[in-house]
Amino acid sequence: MKINYMKKLLLVLLVLIVLSFTLYQKAANQRNAAAQYNLGIMYEKGQGVTQSYVKAAKFYQKAATHGDTSAQNKLGSMYVKGQGVKQNDVKAKELFRKACGGGSEWGCKAYGILNKR
């Protein structure tokens, strides 16, 4: 009985992931920064899609362009590590500066750390 319940639960979870991906894609195509950020998360972590830092960076960039501070921080971190993008501290610092200016405490801390390098 528990196995059937777990299978049903897993199926529901998979359907929700596919549905959320589809809805995020639709909203992202309409320049919705939150949807673009969430697609970045899905690609970065491989949630319901094949993991891809390159695709994650692409969606974080779109959201960052629309002023999403979380996306600016994520993309900045990717530039620091060279994940999905060529390593570039100058671009990372600029993204963290923008995030800081947008009120992100994490962005301010990261910007300060990069300024000390």
C-alpha positions as CSV (number, residue, x, y, z in Angstrom):
1,M,0.0,0.0,0.0
2,K,2.8,2.4,0.9
3,I,4.5,1.7,-2.4
4,N,1.4,2.6,-4.4
5,Y,1.1,5.9,-2.4
6,M,4.7,6.7,-3.1
7,K,4.4,6.0,-6.8
8,K,1.3,8.3,-7.0
9,L,3.1,11.0,-5.0
10,L,6.1,10.8,-7.3
11,L,3.9,11.0,-10.4
12,V,2.1,14.1,-9.0
13,L,5.5,15.7,-8.3
14,L,6.7,15.0,-11.8
15,V,3.6,16.4,-13.3
16,L,4.0,19.6,-11.2
17,I,7.6,20.0,-12.3
18,V,6.7,19.7,-16.0
19,L,3.8,22.0,-15.5
20,S,5.8,24.6,-13.7
21,F,8.6,24.5,-16.3
22,T,6.0,25.0,-19.1
23,L,4.4,27.9,-17.2
24,Y,7.7,29.5,-16.4
25,Q,8.7,29.2,-20.1
26,K,5.6,31.0,-21.2
27,A,6.0,33.8,-18.7
28,A,9.7,34.1,-19.4
29,N,8.9,34.6,-23.1
30,Q,6.8,37.5,-21.9
31,R,9.8,39.0,-20.2
32,N,8.7,38.0,-16.7
33,A,11.9,38.3,-14.6
34,A,10.7,36.0,-11.8
35,A,10.0,33.3,-14.4
36,Q,13.3,33.8,-16.0
37,Y,15.0,33.5,-12.6
38,N,13.1,30.3,-11.8
39,L,14.1,28.7,-15.1
40,G,17.7,29.6,-14.2
41,I,17.3,27.8,-10.9
42,M,15.7,24.7,-12.7
43,Y,18.6,24.5,-15.2
44,E,21.3,25.2,-12.6
45,K,20.0,22.4,-10.3
46,G,18.7,20.1,-13.0
47,Q,15.1,20.2,-11.7
48,G,12.9,18.6,-14.3
49,V,15.4,19.4,-17.0
50,T,18.9,18.4,-18.0
51,Q,21.3,20.3,-15.8
52,S,23.0,23.1,-17.7
53,Y,25.0,26.0,-16.3
54,V,25.1,27.6,-19.8
55,K,21.2,27.7,-20.0
56,A,21.0,28.7,-16.3
57,A,23.3,31.7,-17.0
58,K,21.2,32.6,-20.0
59,F,18.1,32.8,-18.0
60,Y,19.8,34.6,-15.1
61,Q,21.1,37.1,-17.5
62,K,17.6,37.8,-18.8
63,A,16.2,38.3,-15.3
64,A,19.2,40.4,-14.2
65,T,18.6,42.7,-17.2
66,H,15.2,43.3,-15.8
67,G,16.6,44.2,-12.4
68,D,16.1,41.0,-10.5
69,T,18.7,41.2,-7.7
70,S,18.6,37.4,-7.0
71,A,19.5,36.8,-10.7
72,Q,22.2,39.4,-10.5
73,N,23.7,37.6,-7.5
74,K,23.4,34.1,-9.1
75,L,24.9,35.3,-12.4
76,G,27.7,37.2,-10.5
77,S,28.5,33.9,-8.6
78,M,28.6,32.1,-11.9
79,Y,31.1,34.6,-13.3
80,V,33.3,34.3,-10.2
81,K,33.3,30.4,-10.6
82,G,33.3,30.3,-14.4
83,Q,30.2,28.2,-14.4
84,G,28.3,28.3,-17.7
85,V,30.2,31.5,-18.5
86,K,33.8,32.5,-18.9
87,Q,35.3,33.4,-15.5
88,N,35.2,37.2,-15.2
89,D,35.6,39.1,-11.9
90,V,34.9,42.4,-13.6
91,K,31.5,41.3,-14.8
92,A,30.8,39.6,-11.5
93,K,31.6,42.8,-9.6
94,E,29.3,44.8,-11.8
95,L,26.5,42.4,-11.2
96,F,27.0,42.4,-7.5
97,R,27.2,46.3,-7.6
98,K,23.8,46.4,-9.3
99,A,22.3,43.9,-6.8
100,C,23.6,45.9,-3.9
101,G,22.1,49.1,-5.5
102,G,18.8,47.2,-5.7
103,G,18.9,46.5,-2.0
104,S,20.5,43.0,-1.9
105,E,22.6,42.6,1.3
106,W,24.2,39.5,-0.2
107,G,25.1,41.6,-3.3
108,C,26.7,44.3,-1.2
109,K,28.8,41.7,0.7
110,A,30.0,40.0,-2.5
111,Y,30.8,43.3,-4.1
112,G,32.8,44.3,-1.0
113,I,34.7,41.0,-1.2
114,L,35.5,41.4,-4.9
115,N,36.7,45.0,-4.3
116,K,39.3,43.7,-1.8
117,R,40.9,41.4,-4.4
